[in-house]
């Protein structure tokens, strides 16, 4: 007798039904997001950001965050080696020009200063003795000149007297003696002239030696001054009225020449350093007005410098503050800055759609009058601010557009809103 087996057939039917159910479960949501009548894409209106196109005044600005930094910052360094013996101020202290910041010790510099003082006393005494010797030599030479001059004048007097006697015909003076006196006169005159030349040379020699002595003494005084300056450098003082920002040494620390010991920041004179996103820096220019917000006060300023480098996706700019500095201003105070790029008194604008950029053509979805559907629309944008974007063409005042992300349905010309 033949037996009909139905078990495997039933299993096959159940498997087919399961597959059909699964396919229906997957396709059902897809089916219901399309309008059965016209096939448009359906989007929930509650999930969208919609804004209305307006006409009026639009201020274009760029925002950035940053800090206040002192306009005048100086590092105080040492020109000598030494060990930190005393520290008189701490970071945050206010100091005036010449106030003592810290004191170093260096026994070698102290000894060098004392030895230099002794050396300059020795050299001064030696030069004084040489000066006295030169003066004595000069006096001796002047005496020699006077002596030769007197000999010449005595011989000349004798010669003139003999001339008168010979002219009177007296024979008390022989011609031989007369000629000998003439020779003496000529000889004494030559010797007198020679001693005068020696006196001039001696004066020049004395002058040159005095100059050399003075140069040597001046060199010693410069050596003493350098030793004194090195000794004074052990006491490190403030170079301006300021606030001590950093004290970079500790008691007992050994420091070398040129080591930075403290950083000073001038009181009440700040600039703002702002970080501007790289995409927006193209609109920033020197001289543009800036509003700095300390979260307590607002300070006006202008763009002073734009860093040419891009670091971590942003560019640093310096803002010169032009209004009074508020009391809460401190170095490293976090601030917000708003740079005024442009101002339009009558223009179309709307909240900036997602991914929209300045001076670019893009597609947006414009709502109809009922607000139940939206169609894609080509739009040309102009300048962009932190919140709004200018419309150059493609939209009119009063029209509504979707400003949230539309990438999920960007391939559809029209969508329905429910």
MINUTI-776696 format. One record per residue: residue number from 1; x, y, z of N, C-alpha, C in turn. Coordinates in steps of 0.1 Angstrom, whole numbers. Last residue first. Layout:
<nodes>
(NUM; (X; Y; Z); (X; Y; Z); (X; Y; Z))
...
</nodes>
This chain:
<nodes>
(418; (55; 662; 67); (43; 657; 75); (46; 660; 89))
(417; (65; 672; 35); (66; 674; 50); (54; 670; 57))
(416; (80; 658; 7); (68; 662; 14); (71; 662; 28))
(415; (103; 671; -18); (100; 663; -7); (87; 668; -1))
(414; (119; 671; -50); (108; 676; -42); (106; 666; -30))
(413; (142; 660; -61); (138; 674; -65); (128; 679; -56))
(412; (166; 641; -45); (152; 643; -48); (149; 657; -51))
(411; (192; 639; -35); (189; 635; -49); (175; 637; -54))
(410; (191; 646; -9); (196; 656; -18); (194; 652; -33))
(409; (184; 633; 14); (174; 633; 3); (179; 643; -8))
(408; (205; 634; 32); (198; 622; 31); (188; 621; 19))
(407; (214; 661; 33); (222; 651; 25); (214; 638; 24))
(406; (205; 682; 47); (196; 676; 37); (203; 665; 29))
(405; (205; 696; 79); (212; 687; 70); (202; 680; 60))
(404; (187; 728; 79); (194; 716; 86); (200; 707; 75))
(403; (173; 746; 66); (187; 750; 69); (194; 738; 76))
(402; (149; 751; 42); (154; 741; 52); (169; 744; 54))
(401; (132; 782; 39); (141; 772; 34); (145; 763; 45))
(400; (107; 805; 29); (113; 797; 39); (121; 786; 33))
(399; (105; 840; 19); (105; 826; 16); (112; 818; 27))
(398; (109; 866; 26); (97; 860; 31); (96; 845; 28))
(397; (127; 876; -3); (123; 879; 11); (110; 872; 15))
(396; (138; 850; -24); (132; 863; -22); (129; 864; -7))
(395; (166; 834; -41); (156; 835; -31); (151; 849; -29))
(394; (185; 838; -62); (178; 825; -61); (167; 825; -50))
(393; (214; 857; -50); (203; 854; -60); (197; 840; -57))
(392; (227; 863; -27); (229; 871; -38); (218; 869; -49))
(391; (224; 863; 7); (219; 857; -5); (220; 867; -16))
(390; (247; 858; 35); (240; 867; 25); (236; 859; 13))
(389; (240; 841; 65); (247; 841; 52); (239; 850; 43))
(388; (246; 839; 101); (238; 842; 89); (247; 842; 77))
(387; (265; 833; 120); (251; 827; 121); (244; 829; 108))
(386; (290; 843; 114); (289; 831; 123); (276; 825; 123))
(385; (286; 851; 79); (290; 854; 93); (289; 841; 101))
(384; (295; 854; 45); (289; 846; 56); (294; 851; 69))
(383; (286; 868; 14); (294; 867; 25); (287; 860; 37))
(382; (265; 849; -7); (275; 859; -6); (284; 857; 6))
(381; (251; 823; -28); (254; 829; -15); (265; 840; -16))
(380; (227; 814; -50); (241; 819; -49); (242; 827; -36))
(379; (208; 784; -54); (210; 797; -47); (225; 801; -48))
(378; (183; 764; -68); (197; 769; -69); (198; 783; -63))
(377; (162; 743; -49); (163; 756; -55); (178; 760; -56))
(376; (138; 717; -45); (152; 721; -46); (153; 734; -54))
(375; (108; 722; -26); (115; 719; -38); (129; 724; -38))
(374; (85; 708; -2); (97; 717; -5); (104; 712; -18))
(373; (53; 710; 14); (63; 704; 6); (74; 714; 3))
(372; (38; 724; 32); (36; 710; 32); (46; 703; 23))
(371; (36; 751; 32); (46; 745; 41); (45; 730; 42))
(370; (21; 766; 14); (14; 758; 24); (23; 752; 35))
(369; (40; 776; -3); (32; 786; 5); (25; 778; 17))
(368; (69; 755; 0); (59; 762; -8); (51; 770; 2))
(367; (104; 759; 8); (91; 754; 11); (80; 762; 3))
(366; (133; 748; -8); (124; 760; -5); (110; 755; -3))
(365; (164; 736; -2); (150; 732; -4); (141; 743; 2))
(364; (193; 744; -22); (186; 744; -9); (171; 739; -12))
(363; (225; 741; -37); (211; 738; -38); (205; 738; -24))
(362; (249; 767; -45); (245; 754; -39); (230; 753; -41))
(361; (277; 786; -52); (264; 782; -56); (261; 768; -51))
(360; (294; 809; -30); (293; 796; -37); (279; 794; -41))
(359; (302; 828; -11); (304; 831; -25); (304; 817; -33))
(358; (307; 807; 17); (306; 820; 12); (309; 820; -3))
(357; (288; 776; 22); (300; 784; 22); (298; 797; 15))
(356; (269; 752; 40); (269; 763; 30); (282; 771; 33))
(355; (266; 732; 59); (276; 730; 48); (277; 741; 38))
(354; (233; 742; 67); (244; 732; 69); (253; 731; 57))
(353; (227; 777; 61); (224; 762; 60); (236; 754; 63))
(352; (225; 804; 83); (234; 797; 74); (230; 782; 74))
(351; (195; 823; 80); (204; 815; 88); (213; 805; 79))
(350; (198; 848; 55); (191; 837; 61); (201; 830; 70))
(349; (192; 879; 36); (200; 869; 44); (192; 859; 50))
(348; (195; 906; 14); (188; 894; 18); (198; 885; 26))
(347; (200; 941; 25); (204; 929; 18); (196; 917; 22))
(346; (210; 970; 36); (198; 964; 29); (202; 953; 20))
(345; (234; 975; 49); (222; 981; 54); (210; 975; 48))
(344; (261; 955; 59); (252; 957; 48); (239; 963; 54))
(343; (294; 954; 68); (281; 958; 72); (272; 962; 60))
(342; (322; 932; 76); (314; 941; 67); (301; 943; 73))
(341; (337; 923; 99); (342; 921; 85); (335; 931; 76))
(340; (346; 926; 131); (337; 932; 121); (342; 932; 107))
(339; (352; 900; 152); (358; 908; 142); (348; 913; 132))
(338; (351; 893; 185); (342; 893; 173); (348; 904; 164))
(337; (364; 871; 209); (366; 882; 201); (356; 881; 189))
(336; (366; 862; 244); (360; 860; 231); (362; 872; 222))
(335; (393; 852; 266); (383; 862; 261); (378; 857; 248))
(334; (410; 844; 296); (403; 839; 284); (393; 849; 279))
(333; (440; 858; 306); (426; 858; 308); (419; 854; 295))
(332; (468; 861; 305); (462; 848; 302); (447; 847; 305))
(331; (469; 889; 327); (475; 880; 317); (469; 866; 317))
(330; (437; 905; 332); (448; 898; 337); (456; 891; 326))
(329; (410; 927; 338); (420; 922; 328); (433; 917; 335))
(328; (392; 938; 355); (394; 923; 356); (405; 918; 346))
(327; (392; 965; 349); (399; 961; 361); (401; 946; 361))
(326; (397; 972; 314); (389; 970; 326); (397; 964; 337))
(325; (413; 997; 295); (414; 983; 300); (406; 981; 313))
(324; (397; 1017; 271); (402; 1016; 285); (402; 1001; 289))
(323; (404; 1008; 237); (396; 1015; 247); (402; 1012; 261))
(322; (420; 994; 220); (419; 1009; 218); (411; 1016; 229))
(321; (442; 968; 216); (431; 973; 224); (431; 988; 224))
(320; (450; 949; 188); (455; 961; 196); (442; 967; 203))
(319; (453; 915; 184); (443; 926; 184); (449; 937; 194))
(318; (467; 891; 163); (469; 900; 174); (459; 912; 173))
(317; (458; 858; 155); (458; 872; 151); (460; 880; 164))
(316; (464; 825; 142); (465; 834; 153); (465; 849; 148))
(315; (443; 801; 128); (453; 811; 126); (452; 821; 137))
(314; (437; 765; 127); (433; 779; 131); (445; 788; 129))
(313; (445; 739; 125); (432; 743; 118); (428; 758; 121))
(312; (469; 737; 138); (457; 729; 143); (444; 735; 137))
(311; (480; 766; 124); (483; 756; 134); (470; 750; 140))
(310; (493; 783; 98); (481; 776; 102); (485; 766; 112))
(309; (510; 815; 95); (510; 800; 97); (497; 795; 102))
(308; (510; 842; 96); (509; 835; 83); (508; 820; 84))
(307; (490; 861; 118); (501; 851; 116); (499; 844; 103))
(306; (484; 894; 116); (478; 881; 112); (490; 871; 110))
(305; (479; 922; 137); (488; 913; 130); (480; 900; 127))
(304; (458; 939; 144); (472; 945; 143); (481; 936; 136))
(303; (425; 948; 144); (434; 938; 140); (448; 944; 137))
(302; (414; 967; 173); (416; 965; 158); (426; 955; 156))
(301; (389; 972; 198); (402; 971; 193); (403; 970; 178))
(300; (370; 976; 229); (372; 977; 214); (386; 976; 211))
(299; (357; 954; 253); (368; 963; 249); (369; 964; 234))
(298; (334; 947; 278); (337; 946; 264); (347; 957; 260))
(297; (333; 927; 308); (333; 940; 301); (336; 937; 286))
(296; (328; 901; 314); (324; 911; 324); (323; 924; 316))
(295; (337; 887; 293); (326; 881; 301); (321; 890; 312))
(294; (353; 901; 278); (360; 894; 289); (350; 887; 298))
(293; (354; 904; 244); (345; 902; 255); (352; 894; 266))
(292; (363; 928; 220); (368; 917; 229); (359; 916; 241))
(291; (356; 935; 187); (350; 936; 201); (356; 924; 209))
(290; (374; 952; 162); (372; 940; 169); (365; 944; 183))
(289; (378; 964; 128); (374; 966; 142); (371; 953; 149))
(288; (408; 960; 108); (393; 958; 111); (390; 959; 125))
(287; (435; 962; 105); (428; 974; 107); (413; 972; 110))
(286; (439; 935; 82); (445; 944; 91); (437; 957; 93))
(285; (412; 912; 78); (423; 921; 73); (428; 930; 84))
(284; (395; 882; 71); (401; 891; 81); (412; 899; 75))
(283; (387; 863; 53); (379; 876; 54); (385; 886; 63))
(282; (403; 842; 57); (404; 849; 44); (397; 862; 44))
(281; (396; 829; 80); (406; 839; 81); (408; 847; 68))
(280; (378; 809; 78); (372; 822; 80); (383; 833; 79))
(279; (391; 785; 78); (382; 788; 67); (377; 802; 67))
(278; (405; 784; 102); (413; 786; 89); (403; 790; 78))
(277; (392; 803; 129); (392; 791; 121); (398; 794; 107))
(276; (415; 821; 150); (404; 822; 140); (404; 809; 132))
(275; (424; 830; 182); (425; 819; 172); (413; 819; 163))
(274; (439; 860; 194); (427; 852; 191); (431; 841; 181))
(273; (452; 879; 219); (456; 869; 209); (444; 860; 206))
(272; (452; 913; 227); (445; 900; 227); (450; 892; 215))
(271; (474; 932; 248); (468; 929; 235); (461; 915; 236))
(270; (478; 956; 275); (475; 943; 269); (472; 943; 254))
(269; (487; 971; 302); (490; 973; 287); (489; 959; 281))
(268; (487; 969; 329); (477; 976; 323); (479; 979; 308))
(267; (523; 964; 335); (509; 966; 340); (500; 974; 331))
(266; (543; 942; 317); (540; 956; 320); (525; 957; 324))
(265; (558; 914; 331); (548; 919; 322); (543; 933; 326))
(264; (588; 895; 333); (580; 906; 338); (570; 910; 327))
(263; (603; 866; 344); (596; 872; 333); (587; 883; 339))
(262; (636; 857; 355); (623; 861; 358); (617; 867; 346))
(261; (660; 846; 344); (657; 844; 358); (642; 847; 361))
(260; (678; 831; 319); (666; 838; 322); (661; 835; 336))
(259; (714; 832; 317); (702; 824; 322); (690; 834; 324))
(258; (737; 846; 312); (727; 845; 302); (714; 838; 306))
(257; (758; 825; 331); (756; 838; 324); (746; 836; 313))
(256; (740; 801; 352); (751; 805; 343); (748; 819; 337))
(255; (733; 792; 385); (729; 797; 372); (741; 802; 365))
(254; (723; 769; 410); (734; 775; 403); (730; 779; 389))
(253; (700; 773; 436); (702; 769; 422); (714; 776; 417))
(252; (693; 783; 461); (704; 773; 460); (708; 769; 446))
(251; (659; 787; 453); (670; 789; 462); (680; 778; 461))
(250; (652; 786; 417); (649; 783; 431); (661; 786; 440))
(249; (637; 803; 389); (648; 797; 396); (644; 794; 410))
(248; (618; 817; 375); (622; 804; 369); (634; 798; 377))
(247; (590; 832; 380); (602; 832; 386); (608; 818; 384))
(246; (567; 851; 360); (574; 838; 362); (587; 840; 369))
(245; (556; 876; 363); (548; 865; 358); (554; 851; 361))
(244; (554; 904; 381); (562; 892; 380); (554; 881; 375))
(243; (544; 934; 365); (540; 922; 374); (549; 911; 371))
(242; (560; 966; 366); (554; 954; 360); (549; 945; 370))
(241; (583; 990; 355); (571; 988; 364); (563; 977; 358))
(240; (614; 974; 347); (603; 982; 344); (592; 980; 355))
(239; (634; 957; 355); (638; 967; 345); (626; 976; 341))
(238; (644; 947; 388); (633; 948; 378); (637; 959; 368))
(237; (676; 931; 394); (666; 941; 397); (656; 942; 385))
(236; (698; 911; 411); (690; 912; 399); (678; 921; 402))
(235; (730; 912; 421); (717; 917; 426); (708; 920; 413))
(234; (751; 906; 406); (747; 896; 415); (733; 899; 421))
(233; (758; 929; 392); (749; 919; 386); (745; 908; 394))
(232; (777; 941; 408); (764; 946; 409); (754; 936; 403))
(231; (799; 925; 398); (795; 924; 412); (781; 929; 414))
(230; (799; 935; 372); (797; 920; 375); (793; 918; 389))
(229; (805; 962; 377); (792; 958; 371); (789; 943; 373))
(228; (830; 960; 388); (819; 965; 396); (806; 961; 391))
(227; (844; 950; 366); (844; 942; 378); (832; 946; 387))
(226; (840; 972; 349); (835; 959; 346); (834; 950; 358))
(225; (854; 991; 364); (839; 993; 362); (833; 979; 358))
(224; (880; 982; 363); (873; 983; 376); (858; 984; 374))
(223; (885; 984; 336); (885; 971; 342); (878; 971; 356))
(222; (883; 1011; 335); (873; 1003; 327); (873; 989; 333))
(221; (905; 1018; 350); (892; 1022; 355); (881; 1014; 347))
(220; (925; 1008; 333); (923; 1002; 346); (910; 1006; 352))
(219; (922; 1025; 311); (920; 1010; 310); (917; 1004; 323))
(218; (929; 1049; 323); (916; 1047; 319); (912; 1032; 317))
(217; (957; 1044; 328); (948; 1046; 339); (933; 1044; 335))
(216; (965; 1042; 301); (967; 1030; 310); (957; 1031; 322))
(215; (959; 1068; 293); (953; 1056; 287); (954; 1044; 295))
(214; (976; 1083; 310); (962; 1084; 311); (954; 1073; 305))
(213; (1001; 1074; 300); (997; 1072; 314); (982; 1072; 316))
(212; (1000; 1085; 274); (1001; 1070; 276); (997; 1066; 291))
(211; (999; 1112; 280); (987; 1106; 273); (987; 1090; 275))
(210; (1024; 1114; 292); (1012; 1117; 300); (999; 1111; 294))
(209; (1039; 1109; 270); (1040; 1100; 281); (1028; 1102; 290))
(208; (1033; 1131; 254); (1030; 1118; 249); (1030; 1108; 261))
(207; (1043; 1152; 271); (1029; 1151; 267); (1025; 1137; 262))
(206; (1070; 1146; 272); (1062; 1146; 284); (1047; 1145; 281))
(205; (1077; 1149; 245); (1078; 1136; 251); (1070; 1135; 264))
(204; (1072; 1176; 242); (1064; 1166; 234); (1065; 1152; 240))
(203; (1091; 1186; 259); (1077; 1188; 262); (1068; 1179; 254))
(202; (1114; 1177; 246); (1111; 1172; 260); (1096; 1174; 263))
(201; (1113; 1192; 223); (1112; 1178; 222); (1108; 1171; 236))
(200; (1117; 1217; 235); (1104; 1215; 227); (1102; 1199; 226))
(199; (1142; 1214; 246); (1131; 1217; 255); (1118; 1214; 248))
(198; (1157; 1210; 223); (1156; 1199; 232); (1145; 1201; 242))
(197; (1155; 1236; 212); (1149; 1225; 205); (1148; 1212; 214))
(196; (1169; 1250; 232); (1155; 1253; 230); (1148; 1241; 222))
(195; (1195; 1239; 229); (1187; 1236; 241); (1173; 1239; 240))
(194; (1200; 1250; 204); (1199; 1236; 205); (1192; 1232; 218))
(193; (1201; 1277; 210); (1191; 1273; 201); (1189; 1257; 202))
(192; (1224; 1276; 227); (1211; 1281; 232); (1200; 1276; 223))
(191; (1244; 1268; 209); (1241; 1259; 221); (1227; 1263; 227))
(190; (1244; 1290; 192); (1241; 1277; 187); (1236; 1268; 198))
(189; (1253; 1310; 211); (1240; 1311; 204); (1235; 1298; 198))
(188; (1278; 1301; 217); (1268; 1301; 228); (1254; 1302; 222))
(187; (1291; 1304; 192); (1290; 1291; 198); (1278; 1290; 209))
(186; (1290; 1331; 188); (1283; 1322; 178); (1281; 1308; 185))
(185; (1305; 1340; 210); (1291; 1344; 208); (1283; 1335; 199))
(184; (1330; 1328; 205); (1322; 1324; 217); (1307; 1328; 216))
(183; (1337; 1342; 182); (1335; 1327; 182); (1327; 1323; 193))
(182; (1340; 1367; 193); (1330; 1365; 183); (1327; 1350; 182))
(181; (1361; 1363; 210); (1348; 1366; 216); (1337; 1364; 206))
(180; (1381; 1359; 192); (1378; 1348; 200); (1364; 1350; 207))
(179; (1383; 1385; 181); (1378; 1374; 172); (1374; 1362; 181))
(178; (1393; 1399; 203); (1380; 1402; 197); (1374; 1391; 189))
(177; (1417; 1387; 206); (1408; 1385; 217); (1393; 1388; 211))
(176; (1429; 1397; 183); (1428; 1383; 185); (1417; 1380; 195))
(175; (1430; 1424; 185); (1421; 1418; 175); (1419; 1403; 177))
(174; (1430; 1435; 219); (1436; 1430; 207); (1426; 1424; 198))
(173; (1423; 1464; 236); (1417; 1451; 232); (1424; 1447; 219))
(172; (1436; 1487; 240); (1435; 1478; 251); (1430; 1464; 248))
(171; (1438; 1506; 221); (1445; 1494; 218); (1445; 1484; 230))
(170; (1413; 1526; 207); (1420; 1522; 219); (1426; 1508; 216))
(169; (1396; 1535; 187); (1411; 1534; 185); (1419; 1531; 197))
(168; (1369; 1533; 188); (1375; 1545; 194); (1391; 1546; 192))
(167; (1365; 1508; 178); (1361; 1519; 170); (1367; 1533; 175))
(166; (1374; 1493; 200); (1382; 1493; 187); (1378; 1504; 178))
(165; (1354; 1499; 218); (1368; 1503; 221); (1376; 1503; 208))
(164; (1331; 1488; 205); (1332; 1502; 208); (1346; 1507; 211))
(163; (1338; 1461; 205); (1336; 1468; 192); (1337; 1483; 195))
(162; (1339; 1454; 232); (1351; 1454; 224); (1350; 1462; 211))
(161; (1311; 1455; 237); (1320; 1464; 244); (1333; 1465; 236))
(160; (1301; 1434; 221); (1297; 1448; 218); (1306; 1458; 225))
(159; (1314; 1412; 234); (1317; 1415; 220); (1313; 1429; 216))
(158; (1302; 1413; 259); (1316; 1415; 258); (1320; 1419; 244))
(157; (1275; 1407; 251); (1278; 1419; 258); (1293; 1423; 257))
(156; (1278; 1381; 241); (1274; 1392; 232); (1277; 1405; 238))
(155; (1285; 1367; 265); (1295; 1368; 254); (1291; 1379; 244))
(154; (1260; 1371; 278); (1273; 1375; 284); (1283; 1377; 273))
(153; (1242; 1358; 261); (1240; 1372; 263); (1253; 1378; 269))
(152; (1252; 1331; 262); (1252; 1339; 249); (1251; 1354; 252))
(151; (1248; 1326; 289); (1262; 1325; 284); (1262; 1333; 270))
(150; (1220; 1328; 290); (1228; 1337; 298); (1242; 1337; 292))
(149; (1213; 1306; 274); (1209; 1319; 270); (1217; 1330; 277))
(148; (1223; 1285; 289); (1229; 1288; 276); (1225; 1302; 271))
(147; (1205; 1288; 311); (1219; 1289; 313); (1226; 1292; 300))
(146; (1180; 1283; 300); (1183; 1296; 306); (1198; 1298; 307))
(145; (1183; 1256; 292); (1180; 1267; 282); (1184; 1280; 287))
(144; (1186; 1244; 316); (1197; 1243; 306); (1195; 1254; 296))
(143; (1161; 1248; 327); (1173; 1255; 334); (1185; 1255; 324))
(142; (1146; 1232; 311); (1144; 1246; 310); (1155; 1254; 317))
(141; (1157; 1207; 319); (1159; 1212; 305); (1156; 1227; 304))
(140; (1147; 1206; 345); (1162; 1206; 342); (1165; 1211; 328))
(139; (1120; 1205; 340); (1126; 1217; 347); (1141; 1218; 345))
(138; (1118; 1180; 329); (1114; 1192; 321); (1120; 1205; 327))
(137; (1125; 1164; 350); (1133; 1164; 338); (1130; 1177; 329))
(136; (1103; 1169; 367); (1117; 1173; 371); (1126; 1174; 359))
(135; (1082; 1159; 352); (1082; 1173; 355); (1096; 1178; 359))
(134; (1089; 1132; 352); (1089; 1139; 340); (1089; 1154; 342))
(133; (1086; 1126; 380); (1099; 1125; 373); (1100; 1133; 360))
(132; (1059; 1130; 383); (1068; 1139; 390); (1082; 1138; 384))
(131; (1050; 1109; 367); (1046; 1122; 363); (1056; 1132; 370))
(130; (1059; 1087; 381); (1065; 1090; 368); (1061; 1104; 363))
(129; (1042; 1090; 403); (1057; 1091; 405); (1064; 1094; 392))
(128; (1017; 1086; 392); (1020; 1099; 398); (1035; 1101; 400))
(127; (1020; 1059; 384); (1019; 1070; 374); (1021; 1084; 380))
(126; (1020; 1047; 409); (1032; 1045; 399); (1031; 1057; 389))
(125; (995; 1053; 419); (1007; 1057; 426); (1019; 1057; 417))
(124; (979; 1040; 400); (978; 1054; 402); (990; 1060; 408))
(123; (987; 1013; 403); (990; 1019; 391); (989; 1035; 392))
(122; (976; 1009; 430); (991; 1007; 427); (995; 1015; 414))
(121; (949; 1013; 425); (957; 1022; 435); (972; 1021; 432))
(120; (944; 992; 408); (943; 1006; 403); (949; 1016; 412))
(119; (948; 970; 424); (957; 972; 413); (956; 987; 408))
(118; (928; 973; 443); (942; 974; 447); (951; 977; 436))
(117; (906; 969; 426); (907; 982; 433); (922; 983; 438))
(116; (911; 943; 418); (911; 953; 408); (912; 967; 414))
(115; (907; 929; 442); (920; 929; 436); (921; 940; 425))
(114; (879; 934; 445); (889; 939; 455); (903; 939; 449))
(113; (869; 920; 423); (866; 934; 425); (876; 940; 434))
(112; (877; 894; 428); (882; 901; 416); (880; 916; 417))
(111; (862; 888; 451); (877; 889; 451); (882; 896; 440))
(110; (836; 888; 439); (840; 897; 450); (855; 899; 452))
(109; (839; 868; 421); (836; 881; 416); (839; 891; 427))
(108; (842; 846; 438); (853; 849; 429); (851; 864; 423))
(107; (818; 843; 452); (830; 848; 459); (841; 852; 449))
(106; (787; 850; 444); (799; 845; 437); (811; 850; 443))
(105; (752; 848; 446); (765; 849; 453); (775; 843; 444))
(104; (722; 868; 439); (732; 857; 437); (744; 859; 445))
(103; (689; 877; 446); (703; 880; 449); (711; 867; 447))
(102; (660; 892; 431); (667; 881; 437); (682; 885; 438))
(101; (648; 918; 428); (641; 906; 425); (647; 894; 433))
(100; (645; 951; 438); (654; 939; 439); (645; 926; 438))
(99; (635; 977; 416); (632; 968; 427); (641; 955; 427))
(98; (639; 990; 392); (650; 990; 402); (648; 982; 414))
(97; (606; 998; 387); (619; 998; 381); (630; 999; 392))
(96; (585; 978; 408); (588; 990; 401); (602; 989; 396))
(95; (561; 951; 409); (574; 957; 412); (576; 970; 404))
(94; (538; 929; 422); (540; 941; 415); (553; 947; 419))
(93; (536; 893; 420); (540; 905; 427); (542; 917; 418))
(92; (532; 871; 404); (520; 879; 408); (524; 892; 415))
(91; (558; 851; 419); (549; 854; 407); (536; 861; 412))
(90; (576; 869; 445); (570; 857; 439); (562; 861; 427))
(89; (608; 883; 456); (594; 884; 451); (589; 871; 446))
(88; (633; 877; 465); (626; 887; 472); (611; 888; 468))
(87; (655; 852; 472); (645; 855; 463); (635; 865; 470))
(86; (690; 845; 476); (677; 851; 482); (668; 854; 470))
(85; (709; 830; 462); (710; 831; 477); (696; 836; 483))
(84; (718; 811; 436); (707; 819; 441); (707; 819; 456))
(83; (752; 816; 425); (742; 807; 432); (731; 816; 438))
(82; (765; 824; 392); (763; 826; 407); (753; 816; 412))
(81; (778; 843; 365); (775; 831; 371); (773; 833; 386))
(80; (762; 871; 348); (773; 865; 356); (768; 851; 361))
(79; (741; 884; 338); (753; 884; 330); (765; 877; 337))
(78; (707; 872; 338); (719; 875; 345); (731; 875; 335))
(77; (675; 886; 327); (686; 876; 327); (698; 881; 335))
(76; (642; 889; 325); (653; 894; 332); (664; 883; 333))
(75; (622; 893; 297); (629; 884; 305); (640; 891; 312))
(74; (592; 912; 292); (606; 911; 292); (611; 900; 301))
(73; (565; 924; 273); (570; 913; 282); (585; 912; 281))
(72; (540; 944; 266); (554; 945; 268); (558; 934; 278))
(71; (514; 935; 265); (520; 941; 253); (535; 941; 254))
(70; (502; 905; 279); (508; 918; 281); (515; 922; 268))
(69; (472; 890; 266); (487; 889; 269); (493; 903; 270))
(68; (442; 873; 268); (449; 886; 269); (464; 883; 273))
(67; (432; 848; 244); (436; 852; 258); (442; 866; 257))
(66; (405; 834; 226); (419; 836; 228); (421; 841; 242))
(65; (383; 827; 198); (386; 827; 212); (401; 829; 214))
(64; (362; 844; 174); (374; 835; 178); (376; 837; 193))
(63; (341; 852; 146); (344; 850; 160); (356; 841; 162))
(62; (334; 876; 123); (341; 864; 125); (344; 863; 140))
(61; (305; 892; 107); (316; 891; 116); (322; 877; 117))
(60; (284; 913; 91); (292; 901; 89); (304; 902; 99))
(59; (252; 924; 96); (266; 926; 100); (274; 913; 99))
(58; (226; 936; 78); (233; 924; 81); (248; 928; 84))
(57; (193; 949; 76); (207; 951; 80); (214; 938; 84))
(56; (172; 932; 52); (175; 943; 62); (190; 944; 64))
(55; (151; 906; 47); (158; 917; 41); (160; 927; 51))
(54; (152; 870; 51); (148; 883; 55); (156; 893; 47))
(53; (138; 838; 49); (147; 848; 42); (142; 862; 46))
(52; (134; 817; 77); (128; 826; 67); (138; 836; 61))
(51; (142; 783; 83); (143; 797; 86); (138; 805; 74))
(50; (141; 752; 100); (136; 760; 89); (138; 774; 93))
(49; (152; 720; 106); (154; 734; 110); (150; 743; 98))
(48; (133; 690; 113); (139; 700; 104); (141; 713; 111))
(47; (116; 672; 126); (131; 670; 126); (139; 680; 118))
(46; (91; 679; 121); (96; 682; 134); (111; 680; 135))
(45; (85; 670; 96); (88; 684; 97); (94; 687; 111))
(44; (97; 641; 82); (90; 647; 93); (94; 661; 95))
(43; (94; 636; 47); (102; 639; 58); (94; 645; 69))
(42; (91; 616; 18); (84; 622; 29); (94; 624; 41))
(41; (95; 621; -17); (101; 616; -5); (94; 624; 7))
(40; (68; 612; -41); (78; 621; -35); (83; 616; -21))
(39; (49; 597; -56); (62; 592; -54); (72; 601; -48))
(38; (22; 604; -58); (32; 611; -67); (46; 606; -65))
(37; (6; 584; -44); (1; 591; -55); (12; 597; -64))
(36; (21; 575; -22); (16; 565; -32); (11; 572; -45))
(35; (51; 588; -11); (37; 591; -14); (32; 582; -25))
(34; (72; 569; 9); (69; 575; -4); (54; 577; -5))
(33; (74; 556; 32); (80; 569; 32); (78; 576; 18))
(32; (62; 531; 29); (54; 541; 35); (61; 555; 35))
(31; (82; 515; 18); (70; 517; 10); (63; 530; 16))
(30; (100; 513; 38); (104; 519; 26); (92; 523; 18))
(29; (85; 498; 57); (89; 512; 60); (93; 520; 48))
(28; (82; 473; 41); (70; 481; 45); (74; 495; 49))
(27; (104; 458; 36); (100; 467; 25); (89; 477; 30))
(26; (108; 443; 59); (118; 452; 54); (113; 462; 45))
(25; (84; 428; 60); (88; 436; 72); (99; 447; 68))
(24; (85; 414; 36); (75; 424; 38); (78; 434; 49))
(23; (107; 398; 41); (108; 408; 30); (97; 418; 32))
(22; (96; 382; 61); (108; 390; 64); (109; 401; 53))
(21; (75; 370; 48); (72; 379; 59); (84; 388; 62))
(20; (88; 354; 29); (80; 365; 25); (76; 375; 36))
(19; (102; 337; 47); (110; 346; 38); (101; 357; 33))
(18; (80; 323; 58); (89; 331; 66); (97; 341; 58))
(17; (69; 311; 35); (61; 321; 42); (70; 329; 51))
(16; (89; 293; 30); (86; 303; 20); (78; 314; 27))
(15; (88; 276; 52); (101; 284; 49); (97; 295; 40))
(14; (63; 265; 49); (66; 273; 61); (78; 282; 59))
(13; (67; 249; 27); (58; 260; 26); (60; 270; 38))
(12; (86; 231; 36); (90; 240; 25); (80; 252; 25))
(11; (71; 217; 55); (83; 225; 60); (87; 235; 49))
(10; (52; 205; 39); (48; 215; 48); (59; 224; 53))
(9; (69; 187; 25); (62; 197; 18); (57; 209; 27))
(8; (77; 170; 45); (87; 178; 39); (81; 189; 31))
(7; (51; 157; 51); (59; 165; 62); (69; 174; 55))
(6; (37; 141; 35); (34; 155; 34); (43; 164; 43))
(5; (36; 110; 19); (43; 118; 29); (42; 133; 26))
(4; (13; 85; 14); (17; 98; 10); (24; 106; 21))
(3; (20; 51; 8); (18; 60; 18); (22; 74; 14))
(2; (6; 22; -9); (14; 35; -10); (10; 44; 1))
(1; (9; -12; 0); (0; 0; 0); (9; 12; 0))
</nodes>
